Amino acid sequence: MAPKRAARRAASKTDEPSETVQDSTAEISKKTRSKRSRKDHEEDDLVEEKLSGGKAKKTKKTPKRSKSDNADVDDSSSTDKTRIASSDYGRKGSWKIVTWNVNGIRSWLKNGGLEYIEEEDADVYCLQETKCSEEKLPPEVTNYKGYKSYFLAGDKEGYSGVGIMSRKTPLNVEYGLSLEEHDSEGRVITLEFEEFFLVNSYVPNAGRGLVRLDYRLTWDRDFRKYLVGLKKKKSVILTGDLNVAHNEIDLKNPKTNKKNAGFTEEERQGLTDLLEEGFVDTFRKLYPEREGAYTFWTYMMNARAKNVGWRLDYFIVSEDLIDNVIDNEIRSTVMGSDHCPVVLHLK
């Protein structure tokens, strides 16, 4: 694998659409449908509005929430603090691993993200969409008591990025896929432990109008090859925002999203192809018929309160690990991002 911050190709502004899946919901009024539902992960102070089959337009962002979607914006006035759920956060096994798309680590920090970290008390936290260069990472995160941190940013400030906070020291750390085509965007960190490889990934979105679908399919093939290669050496845990709802049960409105990023046949097949290589979606293994289990909700249209969402965040393990899986819990009541944390418990 390539060393951290290897030479990377510069990413073009025009071919980097927002990383958030667009959600067309049955609850949106006829008047609202004439506009196009708003993107959530914009990297500046404008938002795209989307209506299926229509043309995109830009309007100034006027969110009801005080949370900043731009990692570079100082949102010190934010009052949208993380709400800690009242459910039992206890340990169920020897390993407790959390994944969370934080939608900007600096905004997440101001929204009380570390309160959750302290309360959950997991062994490892895998974070995605940090939107922060390594030199600008908050020291409260990188120096958090009892944890070592590993972060990887993309070449473009305020875009993509992944990180891991681990209480257990890995044998080895690898950054990226050793493929220049993919590694410029800061999307993969792999920690090797004695028992398994832990792969934290922020999978690229196919983009508005599916302009990046071809690239996404190339990524899926290359990433699958990478994971299969790891599996030949030892067990693998893949986690992160995989930017796809695998089946219709995994999002509220499948019929209206079949041509939208995150639910195209091609992206869904990409995940199917991975599972057929000897991997298991732990949540669906444990809860094959559970409906309404989502990990992402657009900020628009009160979607989270209505539970109009998508399951985009996963723990996928190699088949030899499935008997060690105790539980996969979705912390849907924890705020601080448009995604929520997901917890994996292992024996």
N, C-alpha and C positions, 0 to 999 in steps of 0.2 A: 504494500500500500504506500501511497505517496506521503511524505512528511507533511506536517501541518503548514498551512499557508503556502502550499506549492504554487508554482506558476499557474495562472488561471487566465482564461480568455475573458475579456471585458464583456459585461452584459449590456446589451442595447436597451435603452429606455423604452423603445417602441415595442420590443418583444417580451416585456415583463408585465403582464397584466396582474391585477389584484389576485391574491392567493386565496380568496374566500369563495366558496361555492355559492352560487346564486340560488335563492330559494323562492319559488313561485308557490304561494299558498292559497288554499281554497277560501281562507278567511279574509283575504284582501278584497276590499270593496271595488265595485266597478269603476268608481272614480279614480281610485289609487292605481288600478290596473292600466290606466291610460298613461301612466308615467314610467314605470320600470322600477322594480324594487332595488333599494340602495345597496351598494357594496359596503362591506364592513371593514375590510382590511386595507383601506386606501393608505397610501404612503405620503399624501400631502393633504391639504385642507379642502380638497374637492372630493365629491363622491359620484360614482356612476350609478344611474338608475336604469333598471332593466325590466322590460316587458317581453315576454316570449314572442319572437318574430319581429320586434320593433327595432328602432334605431336607438343607440345610446346617446344620452346627452349628459352634460355636467351641470351641477348646481352647487352652490356653496353649502357646506356641511352645517346642519343645524340640529345636532343630536339633542335629545332630551337628557341624556346622561352626561355627566361632567368628565367621564373618562376620555383621555386622548387616545385616538387610534394611531397617531404618529409617534413613534418611539422617540423622535427628536424634539417633540414639543414638551415644554415644561408645564405640567398639569398639576402644580402643587396645590391648587384649590380643590382638587378632586375629593369628593365625599363619598364616592361609591366604594366603600371598603368591602373586603372579602367577608362574606357571612359564613361562619363556621357552622356546619350542620350539627344537629344534636344527636345524630346516630353514633353508634359505637365505632371508634376508630382503632380499636385494639388490633393487636397482631394475631394472625391466625397460623403462622408457620415460621420457618427460619428466614425467609426472604419476604420483604414487602417493598414493592417497586411501584412508583407512581409515574404516569405520563400526563403532561398538561401542555397544550398550546396556550401560551400566555399572552399572545397578541401584543407584543412589545414589553420587554422585561422591565423597563423603567416605569412604564405606566402601571404594570402589574404590581411592582414593588410599592408604588404609592397607593394602590388599591388594596393593600393589606396582604399581598401574596405570602409574605414570610409568616404571617399569623397562621396560615394554613399549614405551611411547612412544619412549624413547631407543633401544631396540634396533631397532624397525621403521624409524625415521627416515623417516617419510612427509612429504609436503608438507602434507597436510590431515588432521585427525582430526575426524570427525563423531560426537558423543556424544549418546546419548539416555537418558532417564529419570534425569536428574541429581538430581532430588529435592532441590533446594537453591535458596533464594532468591539473587538476585544479590549481595546484600550479605554473604551468608555463604559465598560461594564460596572455596575454599582458594586463597590467593595462590600456592602452589606450582604450581597449574594455570593460573591467569589470567596469571601472570608467567613462564611457562615459557620458558626461553632460546630465542630465535630465532623465537618464535611470537607472533602476535597472537590474542587470544581474543574470542569473541562468544558470549554466553550469553543465554538467555531462560527465565525461570521462569514457572510458572503462578501464579495468584492464591493458591492454597492451598499453604502451606509443606509440603515433603516429598512433593510429588506431581508427577509428570510432569517436564517441563523438557528442554531441548535445549541443546547448545553446540557450537561449532566452534573448533578451534585450527588456525590456518593460518600457514604459513611464507611463503606468497605473499599479497601484499596485494590484496584485491579492489577492483574499481572502485566497488562499491556493496554495501550490506548492508541487507536488509529483514527485519523481524520479523513473523511471523504472516501471515495471509491477507487482512487488512483486512476481516475479518468478525467482529463482536463475538461471535457465537454460538460461534465456535471459538477465538478468540484469548485467552480467559481461562485456557486450560490450558497455554499455552507449548509448542506442538508443532511449530513450523516456523521455521527460519531459512534465508534464501536469500542466498548470496553470488554476486555477478556478477563473473565474470572476463572477460577479453577473448575467450576461446574459448568459454565456456559459462556457463550458470547452474548453480550447485550448490545443490540443495535438500536440506536435512537435516530429516527428519521423524520424529516419534514418533506413529504413527497410533493413534487411540483403539481400545481393545478393546471388543468387544460386551458383555463383562461376564458375570458369573455368572448363569446362567439366561437369558442373552441379553437382559437388561433394557435394555441400551443399543444393541441392534442397529439400531433405527430411527435413532438419532443417528449411529451408525457409517455407515449408508447415506447419510445426508445429508452427512456429512463426505466420503465417497468421491466423491459427485457434485460438491461444491464444490471439493474438492482437485483433481479431474480437470480441472475448468474452469480452475483456476489454472495448472496445469502446461501445458495446451494453449495458454493465453494466453502463457506464457513461450516456448513452442516457436515461436511465430510471430515472435519477435524474434531468437532465436539458439538454439543447441543447449542441451539440458538434461540434467543428471545428477541423478536422484533417488536418494537413499540414506536408510537408516535402518531402524528396526524398523517394518515395515509391518503387523505383527500379523495376518498371514494366511499360511498354507501354501497355495500356489496349486493344486498338483495332488497326487495321492496319493503320488507319488514324493517329495514334500517333507516327509513326516512318517512316523514309524515305524509308527503304528497308525491308518491312515485310517478303517477301518471303525467303530472305537469312538469316533471323534471328530466324526462328521458333524453332530452337533447341538450341538457345543461351540464356544465362541468361538474364532475363528481358522481354522475349517474348515467353516463353514456355506456352503451354496450361494450365498447372497447375498454374502458377503464375497469368496468366490473369484471370483464374477462381476464384482465391483467391480474386481478387479485385471485380469481379462480385458478389461473395458471400457476400462481405461487403455491396455493394450497395443495394443488395436485402434485407438487414436488416434495410432498411430505411435511407440510406445515398445517397447523390447526389454529383457527380463530377461537381463542379460549372463551370469549363471552358466549358465542353461539354454541359452543360445545356444552357449556354449563346451562345455558338458558335458550334453547333452540326456538321457542315459541313466544318469548317475551316481547311484547309490543311496547311502543312508546319509550324505548330505551335509547336516548339520544345523548350526544356529547357536544353538539354544536347547535346554536340558535342565532339567527340573525338578530341584530339589535333592533331592527325595524318591526313595526306592526305588533309590538308586544308579544313576539313569537315565543320567548322563553316562558312567560306566564301561561301561554296557551299550549306549551309543549309542542310547538311546530318546529321540529328539528331534524337533525341528521346524526347518524352514528358514523363519525369519521376517524375516531381515535381508537386504536387497537392494541391488544397484546396478542401477538401471534407467535406460537412456539413450534419448534420441531417436534415431530410425533413422539420421539423418545422422552420428551419432557411432560407430556400431557398428564401422566399419572401423578406427577408432582404438583399439579395445579390444584389449589384448594378453592380459590374464589377469584372472581373478577368483579369489582364493584365500581359502579359509575356514581361519582359524587355530584349529582345533578343540582344540589342545593348550594354548592360552593360557587360564589361569584368571583369577580375579579378579571374575567375575560369572557369572550363570546363562546369559548369552549369551557368545559369543566374537567376536573381531574378524573382519571381512571386509575384504579388500584389493582395490582396483581399480587395475590398471596401464593407463595410456594412452600412446599414442605422443605 
